[in-house]
C-alpha cells in the first residue's frame, strides 16, 4: 500500500465510518483501493500519473464498468489525502449519507 492508502485505511478500517470497508478488493477484472459491499461504494486514490490522458481514459472505462454494476466510485488524489485528510473524511461521509438516503 502507498502512504496515502495507509493514511486513509487507518481512518476507515474497523467500521470507523459505520460500515466495513475492504482494501484492494477485486471486482470483475479490476481491483479497487477500498470497497464497502453494503453501500456498493468504491474509493480510489490516484497518484499524479492519473492526470495523464491515457490514465484518465482507463479510469473512465473502469468507472463505467463499476457503475454498470451499480457501484458508486469516488476518487481522491494522493495529495488530498496527505494535505487534507479531514476534508476527504467529510467528503466520504457526505457520499455515504447520499447513498443511505434511498436505502432508508
C-alpha positions, 0 to 999 in steps of 0.5 A: 500500500502507498502512504496515502492508502495507509493514511486513509485505511487507518481512518476507515478500517474497523467500521470507523465510518459505520460500515466495513470497508475492504482494501484492494478488493477485486471486482470483475477484472479490476481491483479497487483501493477500498470497497464497502459491499453494503453501500456498493461504494468504491474509493480510489486514490490516484497518484499524479500519473492519473492526470495523464490522458491515457490514465484518465481514459482507463479510469473512465472505462473502469468507472463505467464498468463499476457503475454498470454494476451499480457501484458508486466510485469516488476518487481522491488524489494522493495529495488530498489525502496527505494535505487534507485528510479531514476534508476527504473524511467529510467528503466520504461521509457526505457520499455515504449519507447520499447513498443511505438516503434511498436505502432508508 
